[in-house]
Amino acid sequence: MPILPLFGQGLHSDDALTPLPAAWECDLETNALRWSPGVYDLFGFPCGVAVTRDEAVGMYTPESAALLETVRSRAIVEASSFTIDVTIRRRDGALRRMRLTADVECEAGRPVRLYGTKQDVTDE
């Protein structure tokens, strides 16, 4: 599924995006992603370009991709949250350190969506 931009929208359609300039969400049934402009910038994509989840995860270093899949799977099963620091290789080849936060939204006790923020922490 392609990533859909969050232009003018927050994590829910009526949420303001201002406090979360690098917000993202993932529909757990379809793996469809929505990114705010800040996430596009972090990964080095023009806003609105179609990117699949597989393409985005493919930009993580192998160690970071493995960590992501481990904590993501556990969070979905436990309906919990996580914060991890990972490394990605942007489209221009630059390595960036990223802090990824995620929480799970459930409906009727079933996880349906991951959402959170991505922050460039390379200079920390």
C-alpha positions, 0 to 999 in steps of 0.5 A: 500500500502506498503512503498517504500524506497527512497534509493538514491532518493529525493522527485522527482526522480532527487532531491538529498536527502542529505539535507532531511535525513528524507524525505517522500511522499504519493501518494494521489490516492493510499496512497502509501508511500515512506520513506528515511532511516531516517524515517525508523530509526525514526519509528524503522523499518529496511530500506525497510520493508513493512509498510502500511500508516494505520500501520504507523498512528497507531503508533501515539498516539490517540491525535496525529493521530487525529491532523494529520488527521485534518491538513492533510485533510485541507491541501489537500482541500486547497492545502496548507502546514503544520508543526505539532509536534506529538508523536509516539510510535516506534516499540520498545515501546519508545515514540518519539516527531516528527516534521512533515512538509508537502506540497501538490503537485497539477497537473492540480489543483488537489492534487496528492501528499503530501511530506515533512520531519519528524524530531525527536524533542524529546530532544527539 
